[in-house]
Amino acid sequence: MAGRPYTSLLLLVSLLLLITFSDIAEATKLRPSDCKPKCTYRCSATSHKKPCMFFCLKCCSKCLCVPPGTYGNKQVCPCYNNWKTKEGGPKCP
């Protein structure tokens, strides 16, 4: 019975990793038809919805990826993260 707590802990850690990486996988395997709903959620917390949607859709159509959440997490989508404006700022929201 000494191994049972370790087995439970291992199972819990495995589930947490699976949940974490399933979000990453979901963000990186989009089809063009997935862009609008993903960008709608990505831009849902901003007060600048029109420009956010415009650039998110543009970035998604090029990169086929939208980071999870409404802010941050751009490291999940390298193309989305690395596309910059002429001035060097982030192009994708």
All heavy atoms as an XYZ file, in Angstrom:
711
protein
N       0.809     -1.215      0.000
C       0.000      0.000      0.000
C       0.845      1.268      0.000
O       0.333      2.339     -0.188
C      -0.908      0.024      1.242
C      -2.070     -0.917      1.153
S      -3.176     -0.314     -0.109
C      -4.427     -1.510     -0.029
N       2.144      1.149      0.239
C       3.002      2.331      0.284
C       3.074      3.014     -1.074
O       3.279      4.207     -1.156
C       4.404      1.942      0.757
N       2.902      2.295     -2.160
C       2.992      2.870     -3.495
C       1.734      3.606     -3.929
O       1.766      4.362     -4.885
N       0.633      3.406     -3.239
C      -0.639      4.007     -3.648
C      -0.623      5.538     -3.630
O      -1.094      6.155     -4.580
C      -1.768      3.454     -2.796
C      -3.120      3.891     -3.299
C      -4.232      3.214     -2.531
N      -5.493      3.738     -2.995
C      -6.350      3.064     -3.706
N      -6.102      1.822     -4.031
N      -7.479      3.613     -4.096
N      -0.101      6.219     -2.598
C      -0.077      7.688     -2.636
C       0.760      8.211     -3.804
O       0.416      9.213     -4.425
C       0.547      8.098     -1.309
C       0.336      6.932     -0.398
C       0.346      5.724     -1.294
N       1.863      7.531     -4.104
C       2.705      7.963     -5.219
C       1.991      7.759     -6.552
O       2.115      8.578     -7.454
C       4.042      7.221     -5.205
C       4.854      7.524     -3.972
C       5.088      6.552     -3.012
C       5.361      8.804     -3.754
C       5.813      6.843     -1.881
C       6.096      9.095     -2.622
C       6.324      8.118     -1.683
O       7.041      8.397     -0.567
N       1.240      6.694     -6.665
C       0.475      6.444     -7.883
C      -0.581      7.524     -8.070
O      -0.758      8.043     -9.172
C      -0.192      5.052     -7.827
O       0.816      4.077     -7.606
C      -0.939      4.746     -9.102
N      -1.259      7.892     -7.000
C      -2.272      8.950     -7.073
C      -1.644     10.285     -7.445
O      -2.179     11.028     -8.265
C      -2.994      9.087     -5.731
O      -3.672      7.904     -5.422
N      -0.490     10.582     -6.860
C       0.203     11.824     -7.166
C       0.653     11.836     -8.629
O       0.493     12.844     -9.333
C       1.414     12.015     -6.241
C       2.224     13.282     -6.455
C       1.365     14.513     -6.207
C       3.446     13.282     -5.558
N       1.181     10.735     -9.094
C       1.614     10.626    -10.484
C       0.433     10.808    -11.431
O       0.533     11.503    -12.452
C       2.297      9.280    -10.728
C       2.841      9.045    -12.128
C       3.920     10.069    -12.467
C       3.407      7.642    -12.239
N      -0.690     10.229    -11.115
C      -1.894     10.370    -11.925
C      -2.359     11.825    -11.956
O      -2.693     12.361    -13.021
C      -3.011      9.466    -11.389
C      -4.322      9.484    -12.156
C      -4.108      9.044    -13.594
C      -5.332      8.588    -11.479
N      -2.342     12.485    -10.810
C      -2.751     13.878    -10.726
C      -1.829     14.771    -11.556
O      -2.291     15.606    -12.333
C      -2.761     14.347     -9.270
C      -3.138     15.802     -9.030
C      -4.571     16.052     -9.483
C      -2.965     16.160     -7.576
N      -0.526     14.585    -11.435
C       0.440     15.374    -12.204
C       0.256     15.113    -13.701
O       0.282     16.046    -14.511
C       1.888     15.071    -11.755
C       2.898     15.682    -12.702
C       2.116     15.574    -10.338
N       0.039     13.874    -14.072
C      -0.173     13.531    -15.483
C      -1.415     14.225    -16.035
O      -1.392     14.746    -17.156
C      -0.314     12.021    -15.657
O       0.862     11.374    -15.263
N      -2.484     14.235    -15.259
C      -3.708     14.910    -15.708
C      -3.496     16.404    -15.861
O      -3.966     17.008    -16.825
C      -4.854     14.632    -14.733
C      -5.471     13.247    -14.817
C      -6.453     13.025    -13.680
C      -6.169     13.053    -16.146
N      -2.785     17.023    -14.922
C      -2.513     18.454    -15.014
C      -1.679     18.776    -16.253
O      -1.935     19.753    -16.953
C      -1.808     18.953    -13.753
C      -2.676     19.017    -12.499
C      -1.838     19.340    -11.274
C      -3.795     20.018    -12.664
N      -0.678     17.957    -16.539
C       0.129     18.165    -17.738
C      -0.700     17.986    -19.003
O      -0.563     18.746    -19.959
C       1.326     17.208    -17.747
C       2.439     17.544    -16.762
C       3.461     16.414    -16.717
C       3.106     18.850    -17.115
N      -1.549     16.988    -19.008
C      -2.407     16.744    -20.160
C      -3.320     17.939    -20.419
O      -3.467     18.383    -21.564
C      -3.236     15.477    -19.941
C      -4.182     15.088    -21.062
C      -3.400     14.762    -22.326
C      -5.026     13.899    -20.657
N      -3.908     18.482    -19.373
C      -4.788     19.640    -19.513
C      -3.999     20.837    -20.032
O      -4.429     21.538    -20.944
C      -5.473     19.973    -18.170
C      -6.488     18.882    -17.832
C      -6.138     21.346    -18.214
C      -7.003     18.932    -16.412
N      -2.822     21.070    -19.480
C      -1.983     22.193    -19.903
C      -1.611     22.077    -21.366
O      -1.783     23.018    -22.139
C      -0.696     22.260    -19.048
O      -1.069     22.418    -17.687
C       0.184     23.411    -19.479
N      -1.117     20.920    -21.767
C      -0.664     20.770    -23.142
C      -1.810     20.614    -24.122
O      -1.637     20.877    -25.310
C       0.344     19.623    -23.264
C       1.659     19.970    -22.626
C       2.114     19.273    -21.530
C       2.420     21.015    -23.112
C       3.322     19.608    -20.933
C       3.623     21.361    -22.530
C       4.072     20.656    -21.439
N      -2.984     20.236    -23.681
C      -4.115     20.175    -24.602
C      -4.516     21.588    -25.010
O      -4.908     21.825    -26.144
C      -5.295     19.422    -23.997
O      -5.883     20.163    -22.952
N      -4.392     22.570    -24.096
C      -4.658     23.961    -24.451
C      -3.655     24.445    -25.489
O      -4.000     25.133    -26.431
C      -4.563     24.871    -23.219
C      -5.745     24.726    -22.287
O      -6.764     24.160    -22.716
O      -5.648     25.176    -21.130
N      -2.396     24.080    -25.325
C      -1.360     24.480    -26.271
C      -1.615     23.844    -27.623
O      -1.554     24.507    -28.653
C       0.037     24.108    -25.734
C       0.351     24.976    -24.519
C       1.099     24.260    -26.804
C       1.571     24.548    -23.748
N      -1.922     22.563    -27.627
C      -2.182     21.871    -28.895
C      -3.403     22.471    -29.583
O      -3.418     22.655    -30.795
C      -2.383     20.383    -28.653
N      -4.423     22.796    -28.804
C      -5.633     23.374    -29.376
C      -5.337     24.724    -30.023
O      -5.880     25.057    -31.060
C      -6.678     23.554    -28.273
C      -7.994     24.090    -28.753
C      -8.990     24.245    -27.629
O      -9.088     23.347    -26.791
O      -9.662     25.283    -27.607
N      -4.449     25.491    -29.431
C      -4.125     26.809    -29.958
C      -3.332     26.726    -31.246
O      -3.325     27.661    -32.027
C      -3.341     27.600    -28.921
N      -2.629     25.635    -31.488
C      -1.719     25.586    -32.623
C      -2.211     24.766    -33.810
O      -1.502     24.672    -34.792
C      -0.357     25.023    -32.177
O      -0.544     23.715    -31.651
C       0.292     25.910    -31.152
N      -3.393     24.222    -33.773
C      -3.829     23.355    -34.879
C      -5.110     23.858    -35.542
O      -5.983     23.088    -35.880
C      -4.029     21.924    -34.365
C      -5.124     21.805    -33.317
C      -5.350     20.378    -32.880
C      -6.441     20.342    -31.828
N      -6.696     19.030    -31.331
N      -5.202     25.154    -35.743
C      -6.435     25.733    -36.271
C      -6.571     25.569    -37.779
O      -5.589     25.523    -38.509
C      -6.484     27.225    -35.942
C      -6.521     27.595    -34.473
C      -6.577     29.110    -34.324
C      -7.688     26.957    -33.760
N      -7.806     25.518    -38.196
C      -8.153     25.641    -39.617
C      -8.605     27.088    -39.809
O      -9.011     27.738    -38.840
C      -9.297     24.685    -39.954
C      -8.947     23.213    -39.796
C     -10.130     22.320    -40.174
N     -11.380     22.744    -39.555
C     -11.927     22.170    -38.496
N     -11.351     21.138    -37.917
N     -13.055     22.611    -38.004
N      -8.561     27.615    -41.025
C      -9.007     29.005    -41.235
C     -10.416     29.271    -40.695
O     -10.682     30.361    -40.189
C      -8.942     29.171    -42.756
C      -7.843     28.237    -43.160
C      -7.988     27.033    -42.241
N     -11.287     28.291    -40.756
C     -12.661     28.483    -40.251
C     -12.714     28.603    -38.734
O     -13.722     29.050    -38.184
C     -13.556     27.333    -40.718
O     -13.093     26.096    -40.206
N     -11.640     28.215    -38.041
C     -11.591     28.328    -36.580
C     -11.182     29.719    -36.109
O     -11.309     30.035    -34.930
C     -10.582     27.320    -35.996
C     -10.969     25.874    -36.249
O     -12.181     25.583    -36.286
O     -10.057     25.043    -36.410
N     -10.682     30.539    -37.018
C     -10.127     31.832    -36.625
C     -11.157     32.771    -35.999
O     -10.891     33.386    -34.968
C      -9.459     32.516    -37.817
S      -7.907     31.735    -38.307
N     -12.322     32.899    -36.608
C     -13.297     33.868    -36.090
C     -13.727     33.568    -34.661
O     -13.684     34.465    -33.810
C     -14.503     33.985    -37.022
C     -15.393     35.139    -36.609
C     -16.407     35.490    -37.647
C     -17.198     36.701    -37.169
N     -18.158     37.143    -38.148
N     -14.125     32.332    -34.326
C     -14.518     32.092    -32.936
C     -13.348     32.248    -31.949
O     -13.535     32.758    -30.839
C     -15.067     30.666    -32.917
C     -14.765     30.072    -34.236
C     -14.416     31.181    -35.174
N     -12.154     31.844    -32.357
C     -10.995     31.982    -31.465
C     -10.670     33.454    -31.238
O     -10.365     33.869    -30.124
C      -9.773     31.258    -32.040
C      -9.907     29.759    -32.017
C      -9.808     29.250    -30.600
C      -9.807     27.739    -30.576
N      -9.744     27.209    -29.228
N     -10.726     34.260    -32.302
C     -10.441     35.683    -32.173
C     -11.549     36.411    -31.409
O     -11.276     37.351    -30.662
C     -10.228     36.314    -33.541
S      -8.629     35.885    -34.265
N     -12.784     35.974    -31.582
C     -13.883     36.576    -30.826
C     -13.632     36.413    -29.339
O     -13.786     37.365    -28.560
C     -15.232     35.940    -31.226
O     -15.455     36.201    -32.613
C     -16.381     36.502    -30.409
N     -13.198     35.230    -28.927
C     -12.885     35.023    -27.510
C     -11.629     35.801    -27.112
O     -11.588     36.444    -26.067
C     -12.702     33.540    -27.171
C     -12.335     33.363    -25.721
C     -13.275     33.608    -24.727
C     -11.049     33.017    -25.350
C     -12.941     33.493    -23.393
C     -10.698     32.897    -24.019
C     -11.649     33.137    -23.036
O     -11.307     33.046    -21.711
N     -10.592     35.761    -27.954
C      -9.332     36.445    -27.646
C      -9.571     37.933    -27.417
O      -8.959     38.548    -26.553
C      -8.351     36.242    -28.811
C      -7.016     36.929    -28.642
C      -6.119     36.161    -27.736
N      -4.807     36.775    -27.613
C      -3.923     36.430    -26.722
N      -4.172     35.447    -25.885
N      -2.764     37.028    -26.643
N     -10.479     38.541    -28.181
C     -10.733     39.975    -28.108
C     -11.898     40.335    -27.192
O     -12.285     41.507    -27.117
C     -10.987     40.514    -29.514
S      -9.546     40.366    -30.600
N     -12.457     39.371    -26.493
C     -13.663     39.621    -25.699
C     -13.446     40.545    -24.503
O     -14.381     41.191    -24.052
C     -14.273     38.298    -25.223
O     -13.397     37.640    -24.325
N     -12.233     40.650    -23.987
C     -11.998     41.453    -22.792
C     -11.504     42.871    -23.097
O     -11.352     43.670    -22.187
C     -10.991     40.747    -21.886
N     -11.262     43.186    -24.364
C     -10.732     44.512    -24.700
C     -11.854     45.498    -24.990
O     -12.950     45.108    -25.395
C      -9.766     44.443    -25.906
O      -9.203     45.737    -26.114
C     -10.459     43.992    -27.165
N     -11.549     46.771    -24.799
C     -12.525     47.803    -25.170
C     -12.313     48.232    -26.625
O     -13.077     49.032    -27.152
C     -12.394     49.011    -24.235
O     -11.085     49.534    -24.303
N     -11.277     47.702    -27.274
C     -10.954     48.024    -28.669
C     -11.239     46.800    -29.555
O     -10.346     46.254    -30.183
C      -9.483     48.441    -28.795
C      -9.102     49.551    -27.872
N      -9.481     50.854    -28.081
C      -8.398     49.538    -26.715
C      -9.010     51.600    -27.107
N      -8.356     50.836    -26.255
N     -12.490     46.398    -29.595
C     -12.859     45.145    -30.259
C     -12.570     45.138    -31.769
O     -12.063     44.155    -32.287
C     -14.328     44.828    -30.010
C     -14.607     44.531    -28.547
C     -15.578     43.430    -28.362
C     -16.001     43.194    -26.947
N     -15.035     43.297    -25.905
N     -12.916     46.221    -32.476
C     -12.742     46.223    -33.938
C     -11.277     46.065    -34.341
O     -10.956     45.183    -35.143
C     -13.345     47.478    -34.565
C     -14.834     47.374    -34.764
C     -15.354     48.530    -35.588
C     -16.841     48.380    -35.809
N     -17.360     49.419    -36.703
N     -10.350     46.890    -33.823
C      -8.956     46.677    -34.225
C      -8.405     45.342    -33.734
O      -7.626     44.677    -34.435
C      -8.193     47.851    -33.622
C      -9.120     48.548    -32.714
C     -10.516     48.076    -33.019
N      -8.821     44.912    -32.561
C      -8.364     43.617    -32.040
C      -8.790     42.494    -32.977
O      -7.976     41.642    -33.355
C      -8.914     43.382    -30.635
S      -8.336     41.832    -29.879
N     -10.054     42.496    -33.382
C     -10.548     41.451    -34.290
C      -9.851     41.525    -35.641
O      -9.479     40.492    -36.208
C     -12.064     41.564    -34.479
C     -12.871     41.021    -33.332
S     -12.673     39.249    -33.077
C     -13.482     38.583    -34.521
N      -9.663     42.733    -36.159
C      -9.005     42.889    -37.462
C      -7.613     42.255    -37.434
O      -7.274     41.434    -38.290
C      -8.914     44.378    -37.835
C      -8.166     44.619    -39.109
C      -8.792     44.460    -40.342
C      -6.828     44.985    -39.093
C      -8.098     44.669    -41.528
C      -6.125     45.199    -40.267
C      -6.762     45.040    -41.488
N      -6.813     42.613    -36.448
C      -5.447     42.105    -36.404
C      -5.387     40.643    -35.968
O      -4.556     39.879    -36.463
C      -4.562     42.995    -35.525
C      -4.231     44.292    -36.196
C      -4.815     45.470    -35.777
C      -3.375     44.327    -37.282
C      -4.535     46.668    -36.416
C      -3.086     45.520    -37.934
C      -3.662     46.698    -37.496
N      -6.268     40.241    -35.082
C      -6.299     38.839    -34.679
C      -6.631     37.940    -35.870
O      -5.967     36.919    -36.098
C      -7.299     38.628    -33.547
S      -7.338     36.937    -32.911
N      -7.633     38.323    -36.649
C      -8.013     37.528    -37.828
C      -6.902     37.503    -38.868
O      -6.642     36.474    -39.490
C      -9.315     38.054    -38.435
C     -10.571     37.800    -37.601
C     -11.755     38.589    -38.152
C     -10.885     36.316    -37.530
N      -6.230     38.650    -39.044
C      -5.106     38.727    -39.983
C      -3.980     37.800    -39.521
O      -3.411     37.043    -40.311
C      -4.628     40.179    -40.057
C      -3.587     40.442    -41.072
C      -3.319     41.950    -41.153
C      -2.430     42.228    -42.322
N      -2.753     43.428    -43.014
N      -3.668     37.842    -38.238
C      -2.604     37.000    -37.681
C      -2.989     35.525    -37.732
O      -2.171     34.672    -38.074
C      -2.305     37.413    -36.249
S      -1.593     39.073    -36.123
N      -4.229     35.232    -37.414
C      -4.690     33.838    -37.422
C      -4.662     33.265    -38.835
O      -4.255     32.116    -39.034
C      -6.087     33.737    -36.833
S      -6.707     32.050    -36.743
N      -5.065     34.063    -39.819
C      -5.070     33.543    -41.195
C      -3.652     33.264    -41.685
O      -3.436     32.349    -42.466
C      -5.803     34.490    -42.135
O      -5.103     35.698    -42.261
N      -2.683     34.029    -41.204
C      -1.289     33.790    -41.589
C      -0.685     32.644    -40.772
O      -0.006     31.783    -41.319
C      -0.458     35.048    -41.382
C       1.022     34.840    -41.679
C       1.848     36.075    -41.404
C       3.319     35.767    -41.654
N       4.185     36.882    -41.331
N      -0.922     32.645    -39.473
C      -0.240     31.718    -38.557
C      -1.036     30.452    -38.242
O      -0.471     29.480    -37.731
C       0.074     32.437    -37.247
S       1.112     33.897    -37.451
N      -2.351     30.483    -38.489
C      -3.262     29.384    -38.118
C      -3.103     29.021    -36.645
O      -3.057     27.861    -36.259
C      -3.063     28.164    -39.013
C      -3.436     28.393    -40.474
C      -3.161     27.142    -41.296
C      -4.887     28.821    -40.619
N      -3.024     30.058    -35.831
C      -2.856     29.885    -34.391
C      -3.348     31.143    -33.693
O      -3.114     32.246    -34.177
C      -1.373     29.662    -34.087
S      -1.024     29.358    -32.358
N      -4.061     30.974    -32.576
C      -4.437     32.070    -31.696
C      -4.121     31.599    -30.283
O      -4.549     30.524    -29.877
C      -5.947     32.414    -31.813
C      -6.345     33.477    -30.802
C      -6.281     32.873    -33.218
N      -3.357     32.386    -29.532
C      -3.021     31.960    -28.178
C      -4.268     31.791    -27.309
O      -5.258     32.505    -27.500
C      -2.160     33.111    -27.643
C      -1.666     33.832    -28.840
C      -2.725     33.661    -29.882
N      -4.226     30.877    -26.346
C      -5.379     30.706    -25.460
C      -5.538     31.900    -24.525
O      -4.567     32.576    -24.198
C      -5.030     29.436    -24.677
C      -3.541     29.346    -24.727
C      -3.136     29.961    -26.033
N      -6.758     32.156    -24.129
C      -7.030     33.247    -23.191
C      -7.285     34.563    -23.902
O      -7.240     34.664    -25.124
N      -7.545     35.588    -23.096
C      -7.846     36.903    -23.644
C      -6.631     37.816    -23.661
O      -6.681     38.917    -24.218
C      -8.967     37.589    -22.833
O      -8.545     37.684    -21.467
C     -10.265     36.815    -22.920
N      -5.527     37.376    -23.060
C      -4.318     38.207    -22.997
C      -3.111     37.311    -22.734
O      -3.216     36.312    -22.024
C      -4.459     39.231    -21.854
C      -3.293     40.167    -21.744
C      -3.189     41.271    -22.577
C      -2.294     39.950    -20.806
C      -2.109     42.140    -22.487
C      -1.214     40.813    -20.702
C      -1.132     41.913    -21.541
O      -0.071     42.758    -21.449
N      -1.977     37.678    -23.314
C      -0.747     36.940    -23.042
C      -0.726     35.584    -23.727
O      -1.399     35.362    -24.733
N       0.070     34.677    -23.221
C       0.234     33.304    -23.732
C       0.736     33.249    -25.173
O       0.592     32.226    -25.838
C      -1.077     32.509    -23.624
C      -1.594     32.444    -22.220
O      -0.849     32.139    -21.293
N      -2.861     32.753    -22.036
N       1.329     34.329    -25.664
C       1.761     34.366    -27.066
C       2.888     33.386    -27.364
O       3.084     33.018    -28.517
C       2.188     35.778    -27.456
C       1.038     36.753    -27.551
C       1.534     38.099    -28.032
C       0.430     39.113    -28.110
N       0.938     40.389    -28.632
N       3.615     32.953    -26.347
C       4.705     31.996    -26.563
C       4.187     30.682    -27.139
O       4.943     29.929    -27.740
C       5.491     31.751    -25.262
C       4.761     30.962    -24.206
C       3.733     31.743    -23.383
O       3.517     32.931    -23.601
N       3.095     31.068    -22.451
N       2.912     30.432    -27.004
C       2.303     29.215    -27.535
C       2.273     29.234    -29.070
O       2.319     28.188    -29.703
C       0.860     29.074    -26.970
C       0.126     27.925    -27.610
C       0.903     28.903    -25.464
N       2.210     30.423    -29.650
C       2.140     30.589    -31.105
C       3.323     31.431    -31.574
O       3.211     32.659    -31.659
C       0.848     31.299    -31.490
S      -0.659     30.478    -30.993
N       4.453     30.816    -31.900
C       5.636     31.597    -32.274
C       5.406     32.558    -33.441
O       5.848     33.704    -33.393
C       6.677     30.539    -32.634
C       6.240     29.313    -31.910
C       4.734     29.385    -31.856
N       4.711     32.137    -34.475
C       4.441     33.013    -35.626
C       3.643     34.229    -35.166
O       3.968     35.373    -35.482
C       3.685     32.230    -36.699
S       2.992     33.240    -38.028
N       2.608     34.000    -34.404
C       1.733     35.047    -33.873
C       2.534     35.974    -32.971
O       2.394     37.188    -33.005
C       0.620     34.352    -33.089
C      -0.577     35.186    -32.700
C      -1.748     35.117    -33.444
C      -0.561     35.986    -31.572
C      -2.874     35.829    -33.071
C      -1.677     36.711    -31.192
C      -2.839     36.631    -31.944
O      -3.952     37.338    -31.570
N       3.415     35.412    -32.182
C       4.217     36.166    -31.223
C       5.290     37.007    -31.913
O       5.586     38.116    -31.484
C       4.874     35.208    -30.235
C       5.547     35.921    -29.087
O       5.085     36.963    -28.629
N       6.630     35.364    -28.615
N       5.884     36.493    -32.981
C       7.044     37.136    -33.596
C       6.706     38.095    -34.736
O       7.596     38.761    -35.245
C       8.025     36.072    -34.099
C       8.562     35.241    -32.962
O       8.693     35.705    -31.834
N       8.859     33.990    -33.241
N       5.451     38.160    -35.153
C       5.072     39.073    -36.232
C       4.993     40.474    -35.641
O       4.198     40.745    -34.746
C       3.737     38.652    -36.831
C       3.447     39.231    -38.173
C       4.293     39.920    -38.978
C       2.207     39.168    -38.872
N       3.660     40.279    -40.135
C       2.388     39.834    -40.099
C       0.969     38.606    -38.581
C       1.378     39.969    -41.038
C      -0.043     38.729    -39.516
C       0.155     39.401    -40.732
N       5.826     41.387    -36.137
C       5.944     42.734    -35.565
C       5.517     43.807    -36.575
O       5.542     43.593    -37.780
C       7.390     43.007    -35.139
C       7.979     41.991    -34.177
C       7.314     42.018    -32.837
C       7.991     41.043    -31.876
N       7.180     40.700    -30.754
N       5.182     44.978    -36.048
C       4.887     46.137    -36.890
C       6.212     46.727    -37.394
O       7.288     46.326    -36.946
C       4.140     47.227    -36.091
O       5.004     47.683    -35.041
C       2.849     46.692    -35.500
N       6.123     47.707    -38.288
C       7.335     48.386    -38.772
C       8.128     49.002    -37.622
O       9.345     49.087    -37.670
C       6.967     49.493    -39.767
C       6.439     48.997    -41.080
C       6.099     50.190    -41.974
C       4.918     49.847    -42.836
N       4.412     50.976    -43.584
N       7.410     49.448    -36.610
C       8.047     50.079    -35.462
C       8.638     49.070    -34.477
O       9.273     49.446    -33.504
C       7.046     50.978    -34.720
C       6.567     52.178    -35.526
C       5.455     51.837    -36.522
O       4.742     50.824    -36.311
O       5.319     52.564    -37.514
N       8.379     47.792    -34.693
C       8.917     46.761    -33.815
C       7.973     46.301    -32.721
O       8.313     45.435    -31.921
N       6.766     46.852    -32.670
C       5.775     46.436    -31.668
C       5.056     45.181    -32.115
O       5.167     44.765    -33.278
N       4.304     44.558    -31.230
C       3.568     43.351    -31.606
C       2.437     43.668    -32.583
O       1.714     44.636    -32.407
C       3.020     42.835    -30.283
C       2.978     44.027    -29.395
C       4.084     44.929    -29.847
N       2.325     42.871    -33.628
C       1.251     43.061    -34.611
C      -0.024     42.345    -34.153
O      -1.119     42.795    -34.424
C       1.681     42.540    -35.976
C       0.698     42.853    -37.072
C       1.356     42.830    -38.420
C       0.498     43.447    -39.455
N       1.052     44.692    -39.951
N       0.153     41.242    -33.459
C      -0.996     40.404    -33.100
C      -1.399     40.615    -31.648
O      -0.538     40.643    -30.768
C      -0.630     38.934    -33.339
S      -0.054     38.599    -35.018
N      -2.709     40.736    -31.415
C      -3.188     40.962    -30.044
C      -3.123     39.721    -29.172
O      -3.095     38.639    -29.627
C      -4.635     41.401    -30.241
C      -5.047     40.818    -31.551
C      -3.810     40.736    -32.378
